[in-house]
Amino acid sequence: MELRHLRYFVAVAEERNFTRAAERLHIAQPPLSRQIQQLEELLDVVLIEKGSRPLRLTEAGEFFLVHARTLLDQARDLKAMTQRVGKLERKLVVGFVASTLYGELPDIVRRFSERFPQVEVTLHEMMTVEQMQALKEGRIDVGFGRLKSEDPSIRRITLREERMVAALPPNHRLAERNALWLRDLVHEKLLVYPKSPRPSFADQVLAVLSEANVVPGAVAEVRELQIAMGLVAAGQGIAIVPESVQAMHHRNVVYRPLDDKHAFSPILFSVRHMDRSPELGHLLAAVYSIYDELGIAYVPETL
Ligand code: BEZ
């Protein structure tokens, strides 16, 4: 079976009509019908109900359609990914979630650029789910994110687990305490971000609360980290953020560590599966060298 058979079948199934499918594929109808017939012979299964108008798929046809679409998507991704890996000029395009800017990202990028000045590094802020798509489409080479996706075409390395902290206005009653538990946040208005795309860090925070059986008084979804922090400063609620965000000093925001043992958020290094570009190995080495200098604990991995 060839990819061509899949493309032809998907067009026929989507158009529910051979003439329109042939037009869409820019081929004549008789060869299209022959290819579909050949596909059914190859599979030894009837995919399209005989004589149906508009055309209807059999149960096997519906099953084949779902999987044919997935395979065609993967073939398209594979083309973009391979083109990216094969590029000769040395460039490194990095996707990152906003919170990592307050962690070690700036130092890591500076360290990498000092060591490899010939490599042009570009940075793009994007959510973890957007990073997965951008990796597959070849728009970025590496993503620093926080959500564990199970996509088989992406290799993910957990760099470290970062403690979560509560961000509160300084006059809040909980600000008098040195440390908090998640259960202290019951009855509070919680600001979570980003609102979209989902799943996002918002879902990670809600999952951590639900694991601790804590239902906040109210949850407001906001567009991004900076908005959440501005609203905390305005006394509009409390936000749960990774501890590196404490580097974002705000006159009207104080941070308190959350002592629950599962109140952590991972920092992930995601690349295309099997992409062994030397730049990626050098970038990972830059991460570990910064961690060594700062005494940050990690479990080293190789690409
Ligand atoms: C970190 O804070 O550990 C980190 C941030 C961005 C990229 C890599 C590591």
Residues whose N, C-alpha, C, O or C-beta is under 5 A from the ligand:
A	BS01	BEZ	T100 G103 E104 L105 F144 I267 V287
